[in-house]
């Protein structure tokens, strides 16, 4: 591995995987905090430990407000959204339960549900999204049964960028007493989320995408009254004489030493997002994305998959190029043009199967907050060149 690689020369359009680069001021502030008091929070009463604990609890409060929650103790930290979704899914479902979800889901939902089906007898219904990539809330409602315990929906697609109508789905679930789990991996930090207003019972998020934190941090917000069975047990730094894991939140779903550096990243990224303005970040990304999508649509041989509408949309698209395997296009973008893109199925096989790209996948491009117009122009020129070579 070339550790001397100059990342500043790379045109990075894989922000749906993780935003890169992170804002410099966020990383510098997080590292400074970790350097000064990167100790085990909540385990002792000395000053450094109290400072670390204050950072953790302040970040809980900030994220609870950010997501429209009311109870910071019910904001629990995890490694990432996949980890958080596993905590929720395995902690909610029991033998005989029924789940409704969609074909837009990521493997972080599909695989845990498949394991619950195989190992606990949970039944799962996958609702197809429409040709435009949006799920019809009425189709969710129509598939609810008497034993439906959970509805799980991906807020924003990591393949085609569609933002699902979670408020409508949440209302339908709340009216029928069904728990509603939302995977906000792609939307948290760039699209407003109000767990109370949207009827969300459990929200899973990750830090390393639009929340602009390092990798290795994420979590859940769990609405008051919603119970999730703990599946991991260990030290909490509280009531150590108790031979069993604590029942109260946040300890109920947290075990062991947390990722203080990651939490520091979330804390300082909250300040960055507030200063720049989430709506301004989104507007910047979508302006660049509109140019990207329009330019690709005008390139001979390019097929865009999913909706081309810019409404209710994230700056993520998938395309294929006539005469070229998507993996080869990705390699040419990387090797010949220094452009980072994602190829394949993007860990979301069901939507690819529905779109007809399930065998080879697509090339995915995703815009981030630090991309520039020159990045977009370079990508369009590179795809045009690859397309022209394919037609020779």
BAMI-191957 format. One record per residue: x, y, z of N, C-alpha, C in turn. Coordinates in pm, whole numbers, padded with zeros to 5 digits, always signed. Each point is the difference from the previous one (the first is absolute). Example, Ala and Ser with C-alpha at 12.3 -4.5 7.8 and 13.67 -1.06 7.14 Angstrom:
2
+01319-00569+00780-00089+00119+00000+00090+00120+00000 -00035+00105-00072+00082+00119+00006-00077+00109+00073 
END
This chain:
392
+00084-00120+00000-00084+00120+00000+00087+00124+00000 -00031+00093-00088+00079+00122-00012-00050+00104+00099 +00066+00005+00117-00042+00096+00102+00039+00142-00036 +00078+00016-00107+00040+00133-00043-00095+00057-00105 -00110-00073-00030-00095+00046-00100-00055+00136+00038 -00001+00093-00093-00051+00135+00024-00150+00001-00030 -00082-00006+00105-00144-00007-00019-00057+00129-00058 +00077+00110+00007-00051+00128-00052-00011-00001-00152 +00065-00096-00064-00007-00008-00146-00117-00087-00047 -00067-00066+00092-00109-00090-00034-00131+00075-00008 -00077-00026-00104-00136+00054-00010-00092-00104+00063 -00053+00034+00116-00070-00098+00082-00151+00016-00017 -00063-00102-00058-00145+00000-00016-00060-00132+00051 +00045-00037+00119-00053-00119+00068-00048+00039+00140 -00063+00115+00009-00043+00051+00131-00115-00078+00060 -00073-00078-00080-00105-00084+00057+00060-00114+00082 +00126-00034-00026+00070-00101+00081+00052+00064+00128 +00072+00110-00016+00042+00082+00114+00042+00136-00055 -00036+00106+00070+00041+00132-00047+00151+00014+00017 +00063+00054-00105+00144+00019+00001+00034+00112-00097 +00093+00088+00038+00059+00007+00134-00098+00059+00101 +00027-00024+00127-00078+00065+00105+00046+00145+00014 -00089+00088+00045+00044+00138+00024+00120+00002+00095 +00101+00073-00039+00124+00001+00077-00021+00044+00143 -00087+00100+00019-00020+00052+00135-00067-00103+00091 -00083-00087-00057-00064-00105+00080+00106-00100+00048 +00083-00047-00092+00103-00097+00036+00100+00057+00100 +00041+00124-00023+00099+00061+00090-00056+00017+00141 -00127+00043+00010-00061+00020+00131-00020-00133+00072 -00043-00103-00075-00022-00131+00061+00132-00059+00050 +00104+00011-00081+00130-00055+00040+00056+00077+00119 -00021+00130+00003+00046+00080+00114-00069-00044+00129 -00132-00020-00007-00074-00045+00118+00047-00138+00044 +00022-00088-00096+00044-00136+00034+00141+00002+00057 +00083+00090-00049+00136+00014+00052-00002+00050+00144 -00093+00090+00031-00005+00059+00134-00070-00087+00103 -00107-00072-00041-00073-00081+00100-00061-00125-00063 +00079-00070-00080-00047-00123-00063+00008-00119+00093 -00070+00009+00113+00000-00107+00099-00136-00067+00002 -00016-00095+00091-00124-00077+00008-00108+00082+00071 -00106+00040-00070-00102+00085+00063-00088-00077+00097 -00041+00067+00108-00098-00057+00091+00051-00107+00092 +00133-00023+00003+00053-00109+00082+00061+00048+00130 +00038+00126+00009+00066+00052+00120-00038+00145+00020 +00051+00059+00111-00038+00136+00033+00110+00102-00020 +00112-00038-00061+00106+00098-00021-00036+00091-00117 +00069+00113-00010-00040+00106-00092-00004-00045-00146 +00101-00073-00045+00003-00042-00140-00121-00088-00032 -00035-00088+00092-00115-00087-00021-00130+00082-00005 -00011+00098+00087-00119+00085+00001-00012+00080-00130 +00114+00045-00054-00002+00074-00127-00046-00090-00114 +00050-00124-00002-00042-00093-00104-00149-00032+00013 -00046-00018+00124-00142-00029+00023-00087+00117-00045 +00045+00121+00027-00077+00118-00040-00011+00008-00152 +00108-00031-00070-00004+00000-00146-00103-00100-00051 +00002-00121+00057-00093-00105-00044-00145+00043+00024 -00028+00050+00121-00138+00035+00033-00047+00124-00075 +00091+00095-00025-00036+00117-00080-00036-00041-00141 +00074-00095-00055-00027-00046-00137-00133-00074-00006 -00033-00077+00104-00133-00063+00005-00109+00106-00011 +00015+00106+00077-00102+00106+00001-00008+00069-00135 +00117+00028-00059+00002+00067-00131-00070-00084-00106 +00031-00127-00006-00059-00086-00103-00149-00023+00026 -00038-00008+00127-00143-00013+00031-00077+00120-00052 +00052+00120+00024-00064+00121-00055+00002-00003-00153 +00111-00041-00056+00017+00000-00145-00103-00089-00069 -00034-00111+00067-00097-00094-00056-00142+00023+00050 -00022+00106+00077-00134+00032+00046-00048-00088+00113 +00093-00062+00072-00037-00085+00112-00019+00081+00128 -00041-00068+00106-00031+00068+00125+00076-00057+00120 +00066-00113-00017+00061-00069+00114+00143-00040-00035 +00099+00082+00036+00139-00028-00038+00052-00135+00048 -00051-00049+00112+00049-00129+00049-00037-00114-00093 -00095+00025-00090-00042-00104-00095+00074+00013-00134 +00100+00085-00005+00093+00006-00112+00119-00087+00039 +00013-00114-00063+00107-00094+00036+00099-00011-00115 +00126-00011+00035+00106-00006-00099+00030-00145-00039 +00039-00017-00126+00038-00130-00056+00120+00023-00091 +00045-00107-00066+00116+00013-00088-00034+00076-00129 -00120-00022-00050-00043+00057-00127-00148-00033-00016 -00060+00031-00112-00142-00030-00019-00025-00150-00010 +00091-00075-00061-00018-00145-00009-00006-00062+00139 +00090+00040+00085+00001-00048+00138-00130+00041+00070 -00040+00126-00017-00122+00049+00064-00123-00074-00049 -00008-00025-00129-00114-00072-00056-00006-00143+00052 +00115-00063+00016+00002-00134+00058-00048+00001+00144 +00043+00100+00077-00047+00012+00138-00152+00012+00002 -00055+00083-00088-00144+00023-00002-00076-00124-00049 +00040-00053-00113-00074-00112-00061+00006-00124+00089 +00119-00033+00049+00012-00119+00083-00061+00020+00139 -00007+00127+00042-00055+00029+00132-00150+00020+00002 -00062+00014-00116-00145+00021-00009-00073-00128-00037 +00053-00073-00098-00075-00111-00059+00010-00128+00080 -00111-00074-00001-00009-00129+00066-00065-00100-00094 +00010-00126+00034-00059-00106-00082-00148+00027-00023 -00042-00012-00127-00140+00020-00036-00034+00141-00042 +00094+00093+00014-00025+00138-00042+00003+00013-00151 -00065+00105-00048-00005+00032-00143+00060+00139-00019 +00077+00015-00108+00067+00127-00031-00035+00041-00142 -00024+00129-00019-00018+00056-00134+00116+00094-00028 +00064-00018-00113+00111+00087-00040-00009+00019-00152 +00106+00050-00064-00007+00035-00141+00118-00055-00077 -00011+00005-00132+00109-00046-00086+00110+00104-00015 -00014+00116+00061+00102+00104-00009+00106-00017+00110 -00021-00100+00088+00084-00011+00119+00143-00041-00030 +00086+00039+00093+00141-00037+00003+00014-00136+00069 +00110-00068-00022+00023-00128+00066+00006+00011+00152 +00020+00120+00052+00000+00017+00144-00138-00022+00060 -00103+00001-00083-00135-00039+00041-00035-00138-00056 +00032-00023-00126-00038-00126-00065+00062-00121+00071 +00129+00005+00027+00066-00116+00058-00045-00030+00143 -00010+00099+00090-00055-00032+00132-00141-00058-00007 -00083+00054-00089-00135-00054-00013+00003-00143-00053 +00087-00028-00093+00010-00137-00052+00046-00097+00108 +00091+00045+00086+00042-00085+00111-00114-00020+00100 -00078+00105+00025-00115-00014+00090-00102-00098-00059 -00015+00002-00132-00093-00092-00066+00049-00144+00011 +00129-00020-00023+00055-00135+00000+00013-00057+00142 +00037+00085+00094+00035-00051+00133-00109+00019+00105 -00094+00093-00023-00105+00023+00099-00141-00016-00056 -00011-00032-00127-00132-00018-00057-00076+00129-00024 +00070+00111-00010-00063+00128-00033-00036+00000-00149 -00117+00050-00035-00038+00010-00141+00020+00143-00047 +00048+00015-00123+00036+00131-00054-00066+00020-00135 -00059+00116-00019-00060+00037-00129+00074+00120-00056 +00051-00013-00123+00071+00109-00067-00095+00068-00099 -00027+00127+00023-00090+00076-00087+00082+00062-00112 -00032-00028-00126+00075+00062-00110-00022+00151-00004 +00104+00072-00034-00017+00143-00026-00051+00017-00143 -00055+00117-00030-00046+00027-00135+00116+00017-00096 -00033+00015-00127+00104+00018-00101+00083+00126+00024 -00057+00095+00074+00072+00122+00031+00087-00015+00124 -00006-00116+00066+00084-00024+00117-00062+00038+00132 -00127+00037+00001-00069+00038+00123-00098-00110+00041 -00012-00022+00129-00096-00097+00050-00133+00072+00027 -00108-00064-00031-00133+00054+00025-00041-00036+00143 -00024+00099+00086-00040-00032+00138-00122-00091+00007 -00090+00013-00097-00119-00086+00000+00038-00146-00019 +00108-00026-00075+00045-00138-00019+00060-00057+00129 +00063+00085+00078+00047-00042+00132-00119-00037+00086 -00097+00091+00006-00117-00022+00085-00075-00126-00040 -00011-00024-00128-00077-00113-00050+00059-00133+00044 +00129-00003+00029+00067-00125+00036+00013-00022+00150 -00054+00091+00079+00005-00018+00145-00095-00112+00042 +00045-00080+00097-00081-00110+00053-00022+00020+00150 -00078-00090+00058-00022+00008+00144+00129-00022+00078 +00092-00080-00056+00126-00030+00070+00117+00083-00052 -00028+00107-00075+00108+00086-00048+00057+00077+00119 +00125-00024+00032+00067+00066+00112+00074+00126-00045 +00050-00003-00125+00095+00104-00041-00015+00032-00148 +00012+00128-00031+00019+00048-00137+00137+00066-00004 +00085-00041-00094+00135+00053-00013+00017+00061-00139 +00040+00127-00004+00010+00072-00128+00130+00079-00006 +00065-00008-00114+00119+00079-00030-00043+00141-00038 +00038+00100+00079-00044+00137-00025+00049+00051-00136 +00127-00026-00032+00055+00045-00127+00082-00108-00064 -00023-00028-00128+00068-00110-00069+00146+00033-00026 +00087-00097+00030+00141+00017-00030+00033-00038-00144 -00102-00042-00077+00022-00040-00139-00054+00104-00097 -00123+00046+00022-00062+00094-00093-00046+00128+00067 +00022+00014+00130-00017+00129+00066-00140+00040+00040 -00102-00083-00023-00136+00040+00031-00022+00008+00152 -00069+00106+00042-00032+00021+00141-00145-00044+00022 -00018-00098+00085-00132-00061+00018-00091+00086+00088 -00131-00012-00019-00097+00081+00077-00019-00057+00140 +00099+00014+00084-00003-00067+00130-00108+00057+00092 -00033+00128-00014-00104+00057+00087-00134-00068-00024 -00034-00025-00126-00126-00068-00031+00002-00144+00051 +00112-00067-00020+00012-00138+00048-00005-00003+00152 +00068+00096+00063+00001+00006+00145-00138+00019+00059 -00081+00085-00063-00137+00022+00049-00082-00128-00010 +00014-00069-00112-00075-00125-00019+00041-00103+00105 +00128-00007+00030+00048-00095+00101-00050+00039+00139 +00010+00129+00033-00043+00046+00132-00149-00025+00020 -00080+00023-00104-00145-00022+00009-00034-00145+00027 +00088-00092-00044-00028-00143+00011+00082-00070+00108 +00078+00078+00074+00077-00058+00108+00116-00086-00043 +00056+00030-00118+00114-00076-00052+00127+00085+00015 +00107-00060+00046+00125+00072+00017+00059+00037-00136 +00057+00120-00008+00055+00052-00125+00148+00029+00019 +00083-00074-00073+00145+00014+00002+00047+00066-00129 +00077+00107+00011+00050+00072-00117+00152-00006-00004 +00052-00040-00115+00144+00000-00025+00036+00134-00063 +00063+00087+00080+00033+00135-00046+00147+00013-00038 +00061-00110-00042+00142+00002-00034+00035+00109-00100 -00082+00013-00105+00031+00093-00107-00055+00141+00024 -00098+00013+00088-00069+00130+00015+00044+00079+00121 +00042-00067+00107+00035+00072+00122+00115+00096-00025 -00025+00127+00021+00101+00102-00021-00023+00085-00123 -00087-00045-00091-00024+00077-00123-00148+00020-00028 -00087-00079+00063-00145+00013-00015-00061+00013+00139 -00089+00096+00024-00060+00014+00133-00074-00127+00042 +00020-00039+00126-00067-00116+00058-00063+00042+00131 -00127-00031+00017-00074+00030+00123-00067-00128+00044 +00061-00072+00094-00051-00131+00037-00142+00008+00055 -00031+00106+00074-00135+00013+00054-00099+00035-00110 +00034+00100-00081-00090+00043-00107-00020-00104-00108 +00101-00084-00022-00008-00102-00104-00050-00135+00051 -00030-00009+00128-00051-00126+00053+00103-00110+00004 +00127+00034+00016+00107-00099+00000+00020-00052+00142 -00004-00130+00017+00021-00061+00131+00148-00025+00027 +00072-00045-00102+00143-00028+00013+00070+00054-00123 +00100+00085+00024+00078+00059-00109+00144-00050+00010 +00051-00057-00109+00139-00044-00006+00079+00098-00086 +00118+00038+00048+00083+00096-00075+00146-00042+00008 +00077+00051-00094+00145-00019+00004+00067+00136-00006 +00121+00007+00054+00069+00128+00007+00083+00034-00120 +00045-00102-00075+00106+00024-00099-00050+00047-00136 -00131+00016-00016-00051+00052-00127-00031+00149+00018 -00124+00042-00014-00029+00144+00001+00005+00064+00138 +00016-00079+00106+00024+00058+00132+00147+00040+00017 +00084-00034-00099+00136+00053-00014+00096-00038+00112 -00028-00112+00066+00087-00049+00106+00091-00109-00054 +00096-00047+00080+00084-00112-00044-00081-00129-00010 +00062-00102-00057-00062-00132-00002+00001-00060+00141 -00087-00100+00021-00001-00071+00127-00094+00056+00105 -00090+00090-00040-00095+00056+00095-00137+00014-00068 -00103-00030+00075-00138+00013-00048-00090-00019+00119 -00127-00035-00024-00086-00023+00115-00146-00013-00033 -00079-00001+00106-00146-00009-00007-00061+00110+00084 -00115+00051-00045-00088+00072+00090-00125-00084+00016 -00035-00030+00125-00111-00089+00031-00109+00079+00072 -00116+00008-00059-00111+00075+00059-00036-00056+00137 -00039+00089+00091-00042-00043+00132-00119-00096-00012 +00006-00109+00075-00106-00099-00006+00032-00117-00091 +00104+00015-00084+00041-00109-00090+00108-00081+00070 -00021-00129+00010+00097-00087+00065+00083-00078-00100 +00130+00004+00018+00090-00082-00081+00078-00090+00095 -00006-00127-00023+00066-00098+00085+00152+00008-00020 +00076+00015+00107+00146+00003-00016+00051-00133-00054 +00098+00007-00087+00062-00121-00055+00149-00006+00031 +00051+00104+00069+00141+00001+00041+00006+00047+00145 +00091-00056+00074+00006+00027+00143+00145+00023+00041 +00018+00084+00102+00137+00024+00045+00008+00122+00088 +00116+00064-00002+00023+00115+00086-00071+00125-00047 -00051+00076+00099-00063+00129-00030+00062+00111+00085 +00078-00037+00101+00054+00098+00092-00098+00041+00108 -00119-00058-00001-00106+00035+00095-00050-00128+00066 -00019+00004+00131-00059-00112+00075+00071-00132-00032 +00131+00001+00018+00080-00116-00039-00030-00125+00082 -00062+00015+00117-00031-00116+00082-00114-00084-00058 -00080+00061-00087-00114-00070-00061+00051-00112-00091 -00043-00124+00021+00051-00109-00083-00060-00003-00140 -00097+00085-00026-00063+00004-00132+00013+00140-00059 -00012+00004-00133+00010+00128-00069-00115+00092+00042 +00026+00130+00001-00100+00096+00048-00116+00011-00098 -00118+00026+00055-00121+00009-00080-00023+00141-00055 +00050+00101+00069-00031+00138-00039+00088+00045-00117 -00057+00095-00077+00073+00060-00111+00092+00110+00054 +00113+00026-00067+00052-00061-00122+00075-00131+00024 +00024-00034+00131+00083-00117+00031-00061-00129-00055 -00132-00003-00012-00069-00120-00046+00057-00052-00131 +00036+00093-00091+00046-00040-00133+00146+00035-00025 +00071+00043+00103+00142+00029-00013+00078-00089+00097 +00104-00063-00050+00085-00084+00085+00145+00025-00035 +00082+00021+00103+00142+00020-00024+00034+00145-00029 +00126+00022-00029+00051+00135-00024-00045+00052-00137 -00055+00119+00000-00047+00059-00124+00112+00064-00081 -00035+00038-00122+00096+00061-00092+00004+00151+00027 +00085+00040+00094+00006+00141+00040+00044+00089-00115 +00096-00045-00080+00044+00081-00113-00114+00017-00101 -00073-00107-00027-00113+00010-00092-00109+00092+00053 -00029-00009+00130-00101+00087+00060+00047+00145-00004 +00128+00022+00021+00054+00136-00013-00019+00051-00142 +00021-00087-00098-00024+00038-00139-00144+00041-00024 -00095-00078+00055-00141+00036-00012-00029+00135+00064 +00060+00023+00116-00022+00126+00072+00045+00120-00082 +00121-00004-00048+00052+00116-00073-00061+00011-00140 -00042-00113-00057-00070+00006-00129-00137+00065+00015 -00065-00020+00115-00127+00068+00024+00018+00152-00007 +00110+00049+00056+00028+00143-00006+00026+00045-00143 +00073-00083-00075+00029+00033-00140-00129+00007-00082 -00087-00099+00016-00125-00004-00075-00088+00119+00036 -00004+00034+00130-00080+00113+00043+00053+00131-00058 +00132+00013-00003+00060+00124-00051-00022+00015-00150 +00021-00107-00073-00017+00007-00145-00147-00004-00041 -00080-00068+00080-00143-00012-00029-00030-00125-00080 -00079-00092+00058-00029-00126-00069-00067+00025-00134 -00091+00097-00004-00069+00028-00126+00097+00053-00105 +00102+00075+00043+00100+00050-00095+00090-00113-00051 +00034-00093+00088+00079-00116-00041-00077-00080-00105 -00127-00026+00030-00083-00076-00093-00014+00073-00134 -00023+00131+00005-00015+00077-00123+00126-00006-00085 +00115+00014+00066+00129-00007-00071+00015-00136-00069 -00027-00107+00074+00016-00133-00056-00095-00023-00117 -00123+00045+00014-00099-00026-00104+00024+00086-00124 +00055+00118+00016+00035+00081-00117+00108-00071-00083 +00101-00051+00068+00103-00076-00071-00058-00128-00060 -00087-00065+00077-00059-00125-00046-00087+00022-00124 -00075+00109-00003-00081+00029-00118+00085+00011-00125 +00115+00065+00014+00092+00011-00114+00055-00138-00038 +00033-00081+00100+00053-00134-00026-00103-00087-00071 -00121-00004+00053-00102-00085-00059-00037+00046-00141 -00012+00131-00019-00034+00052-00132+00108-00030-00102 +00126+00014+00041+00110-00027-00091+00009-00146-00038 -00023-00089+00096+00002-00143-00030-00115-00040-00091 -00117+00058+00025-00117-00031-00082+00023+00037-00146 +00083+00102-00023+00027+00045-00136+00117-00074-00065 +00063-00092+00073+00115-00073-00052-00047-00127-00071 +00039-00015-00124-00043-00116-00079+00048-00130+00065 -00091-00095+00011+00032-00130+00056-00026-00013+00148 -00028+00111+00069-00024-00003+00144-00148-00026+00027 -00028-00093+00090-00136-00024+00049-00004+00031+00149 -00088+00092+00038-00020+00032+00142-00109-00092+00055 +00021-00052+00119-00096-00092+00060-00070+00068+00117 -00132-00018+00006-00079+00067+00102-00051+00133-00051 -00062+00076+00088-00058+00128-00039+00108+00101-00038 -00034+00092-00089+00088+00113-00029-00054+00129+00060 -00111-00011+00072-00054+00117+00069+00096+00043+00110 +00008+00130+00025+00083+00053+00107-00081+00024+00127 -00128-00033-00003-00086+00017+00116+00011-00123+00091 -00001+00024+00132+00010-00109+00098+00114-00095-00037 +00116+00059-00012+00114-00071-00058+00129+00035+00074 +00086-00097+00012+00137+00020+00046+00092+00010-00122 +00120+00058+00015+00092+00014-00112+00075-00129-00031 -00078-00105-00032+00053-00134-00028-00065-00051-00127 +00079-00054-00093-00057-00060-00120+00077-00125-00038 -00066-00084-00077+00062-00121-00055-00016+00000-00151 +00107-00037-00070-00009-00004-00147+00076-00120-00052 -00034-00038-00122+00077-00099-00074+00037+00060-00135 +00101-00058-00062+00051+00050-00127+00000-00114-00101 -00066+00023-00111-00011-00103-00105+00139-00047-00042 +00014-00132-00006+00126-00059-00045+00107-00011+00105 -00031+00041+00123+00100-00006+00106-00059-00064+00125 +00077-00087+00063-00038-00053+00130+00018+00111+00105 -00095+00015+00093+00013+00106+00101+00132-00006+00076 +00048-00120+00031+00127-00012+00072+00114+00057-00083 -00004-00023-00132+00105+00054-00087-00007+00152-00007 -00122+00054-00003-00015+00146-00001+00059+00058+00128 -00028-00063+00112+00055+00047+00127+00152-00003+00000 +00057-00106-00055+00146-00010-00006+00059+00108-00089 -00063+00026-00114+00050+00105-00090-00013+00138+00062 -00109+00024+00071-00013+00128+00069+00112+00018+00102 +00033-00108+00069+00103+00006+00103+00139+00012-00061 +00035-00095-00084+00138-00009-00049+00033+00110-00100 -00092+00028-00091+00029+00095-00108-00037+00144+00034 -00093+00017+00095-00051+00136+00025+00005+00042+00147 +00049-00088+00086+00014+00033+00142-00133+00037+00064 -00105-00070-00039-00134+00024+00051-00046-00120+00082 -00042+00023+00123-00048-00106+00088-00150-00013-00012 -00046-00117-00046-00143-00029-00014-00024-00138+00061 -00126-00037+00015-00036-00131+00053-00067-00081-00111 +00034-00126-00011-00062-00086-00100-00061-00122+00068 -00077-00077-00077-00060-00123+00052-00142+00021+00049 -00035-00073+00107-00137+00001+00052-00017+00092+00121 +00106+00062+00046-00005+00098+00109-00072-00053+00125 +00013-00129+00026-00061-00064+00118-00151+00012+00003 -00063+00015-00116-00146+00012-00007-00051-00084-00116 +00007-00133+00011-00027-00087-00114-00144+00001-00049 -00096+00024+00089-00140-00010-00041-00041+00111-00096 +00048+00121+00023-00036+00109-00092+00068-00020-00135 +00120-00057+00001+00066-00029-00127-00076-00109-00076 -00045-00100+00071-00080-00104-00065-00126+00059-00061 -00063+00090+00072-00122+00061-00050+00027+00090-00121 +00117+00066-00002+00033+00089-00111+00055-00076-00120 +00031-00129+00017+00059-00076-00108+00151+00011-00008 +00062+00049+00107+00147+00012+00003+00061-00096+00102 -00074-00105+00034+00042-00089+00106+00120-00087-00031 +00036-00013-00129+00113-00086-00034+00132+00073+00009 +00009+00118-00058+00126+00075-00005-00001+00125+00087 -00118+00045+00039-00007+00123+00078+00015+00124-00085 +00042+00106+00061+00009+00131-00066+00128+00071+00043 +00020+00117-00057+00099+00095+00051-00077+00102+00081 +00039+00019+00125-00068+00098+00085+00089+00121+00021 -00059+00118-00015+00068+00126+00029-00081+00075+00106 +00066+00054+00099-00070+00069+00108+00078+00124+00043 -00069+00111+00002+00060+00131+00028+00002+00025+00150 +00106+00066+00048+00013+00034+00141+00016+00149+00022 +00007+00042+00126+00001+00142+00032+00125+00075-00045 +00110-00072-00021+00124+00069-00039+00033-00017-00148 -00091-00059-00077+00020-00005-00146-00014+00138-00062 +00064+00017-00116-00001+00127-00072-00053-00021-00141 -00031+00109-00067-00049-00008-00137+00104-00063-00092 +00127+00026+00027+00106-00058-00083+00002-00153+00011 -00039-00053+00115-00008-00146+00015-00104-00057-00097 -00113+00066-00006-00109-00047-00086+00041+00006-00146 +00063+00109-00040+00042+00014-00139+00103-00107-00037 +00090-00032+00094+00100-00103-00027-00064-00137-00015 -00099-00030+00081-00069-00129-00009-00075-00011-00132 -00070+00105-00038-00076-00003-00127+00094-00019-00118 +00114+00067+00002+00096-00015-00109+00055-00143-00003 +00026-00057+00118+00056-00136+00005-00101-00102-00051 -00126+00010+00042-00101-00094-00046-00020+00013-00150 +00000+00123-00050-00015+00021-00145+00114-00066-00075 +00120+00010+00052+00117-00061-00066-00012-00152+00002 -00040-00057+00114-00015-00145+00008-00110-00048-00093 -00109+00077-00007-00112-00036-00088+00044+00005-00147 +00078+00101-00036+00045+00010-00139+00090-00117-00037 +00087-00039+00094+00089-00113-00027-00079-00130-00015 -00109-00011+00076-00083-00122-00007-00069-00012-00134 -00025+00114-00067-00071+00000-00127+00091-00007-00121 +00134+00000+00025+00093-00006-00113-00004-00136-00066 
END
